[in-house]
Amino acid sequence: MAQEIINIGILPNDGKGEPIRTALIKIGNMFTELYKSDFSTSTEYTTGNVPGQLIFQTPADSFTQAKLQVNSRNPQTDTTQNITIGASINHDTATVGFSAYGTVFTGEALTRYDMDIFEGNVRLLSNPLTTDTLVHFTSCQVTFPGKELPGLEVGVDGYPVGTLMITQDDLILTTES
């Protein structure tokens, strides 16, 4: 949804702004949009350099895409690693794709990351590069637009029905000939 700007006029009480009802409808719409995303944080510890240690998870059925920010720290050496990860559920809904960017180090690299879907959860995993105990603080904003609407499967000559597109609410599509 695009941001809805509320016209407040030029001066207080100049009568050029929007009626209060219109402004409140816009505010309500924006809160509805805001609550479609979920923001959460967690702090987890990893010990040893065993790969695949769980540091964050969230239910896959309420996950479409997310932005994760991870601060990994080694308290023994005061070394830190900060990274931003963009992730989304792939079309097969059984795997998650992700890319990491904006890595900032204070000292040496501490860990690598991996993501998967396991037992109904999208998981962020740490693959530590040290045997020391690491502290991982993760903040995550998940966006979920809601459930897909039922649709009518459509086929095009030469392709099986349902492989190209679906319409919502049984809309009828026609083509020019």
N, C-alpha and C positions, 0 to 999 in steps of 0.2 A: 504494500500500500504506500502511496506517496504521502509525504507529510501534508497535513491540512493546516494552512495558515489562517489564523483568526484575525480578522480585520478589527482593530481596536480604535480606529479613527486616528485623528492627528492630535487632538487635545482632549483632556478628560471631559466627558459629558457633552461632546460636540455633536452627538447624534449621527455621526458619520460611520460609526463602527457597526458591527453585526449585532442583531438582536441576541440577547442572552441565551435564548433557546438554541439558536443556530450555533453559537460558540460552544455551548455545553454538548451538543451533538458531536461536534468535531473533537472535543476533548474525550468524550466517551469512545469514539472510533479509534483514536490514537492509543488509549489505554487497552482496548481490545487487541490491537496490533502488538502492543508491548508485551502483553501477557501470553502471546503465542511463543515467546522465547523464554527460556529458563536460564538463569545464571546461578552457578554453584561454584563452590571452592572446596578443596580438600587438602589435607597434609598427610603424606604417607612416607614411610621409611623403607629403604632397601638396604640389605646387608649382603656383602659379598658380591662377586661379579657373575652370578648366575643370571643368564639372560631370561627375559620374559617375566620380570617381576611387576605385578599389578600396582599402578600408582593412581589410576582414576578409572571409574566406570559410570555409565549412565544407561538407562533402559533404551534399547534399540528401537522399540515401538513408538518412542516419542522423540526420535532423533532423525532429522533430515540432513542438517549441516551444522557445523559448529566452528567456533574459533577458540582454541585453547592456548593459554599462556602458562608456561611451566618455568618455575625457578627451582633448579636443582642445586643443592649446596652440600659441600663437604665440611662439617663443623671442625674436623681435625686440622684441616689446612686453610680454612676460610676461603676456599675456592668456590666460585659460583658459575652457573651456566644458565642463561635465560634464553628461551626459544618460544616462537609463536608457531602454532600448527593450525592449518586449515584442514577440515575434514568433512566428508560427506558420505552418506550411504550410497553404494553403487547400485545400478539398476537391478542387479540380481538380488538385492536386499540381503545377501548373505555375507557380503564383504564391505569393508570401508576403505575409501581412498583418502589419502592425506598427503599434504606437502608441508614441509617445515621451512621456515625462513626467519630472518632477523635474529640469528643466534649471536649472543654476546657472552664472552667468557671473561672471567677474572681468574687468571691462572690457567690450568690445563683443562681439556675437555673431560667431563665427568661421566657422561652416559650417552647412549644412543636411544632412540625411541622407536616403537612399533605400535601399530593399532590393529585390532581385529574385532570380530563379533563372536562372542562365546556365551552360550547359555542365555541368550536373549539380551545381552548387554554389549554396548560398544565399549571396548577397553583400550586404555592407553598403558603401554608396557614400557618398562625401563630395562635397558641392557647395559648395566654399569660397567665402566672401564676401570674400576678400582675395587679393591676388597673392603675398603672403608665403608662405614655406614653413611648413607646419603639421605638427606631430607629433601622431599619433593613437594613444593607448594604448587597446586594447579588451580587456575581459575578458568572457567569454561562458560561460554554463552552458547546455548543450543537453540537452534531455530527449528520449529516444527509447524508446518502450515495446517496440520489437521489430517483427517482421513480423506482418502481419495473418494470422489463421487462415483456412484455407479454409472456405467455408460453402455453404449451400444457398440459392439465390435463392427468395424468397417473393413471391408476387403477391397483391393484394387486388382484388376485383371492380372493374372499371373502370380499373385501372392496369396498365401493362406489368410483366411478371415482373422482379423485381430492382430496381425503382425505389424501394421503400419500406424493406425491411429484409432482412438476411441473418442466418442463424443459424450458429453455429460447429459444426463436427463433425457436419454433417448432422442436426441435431436436428429432430424432427418437431413442428410446431406444430399445435394443434387449437384450435377456437373453440367456444364454446357457441352453441346455436341455440334 
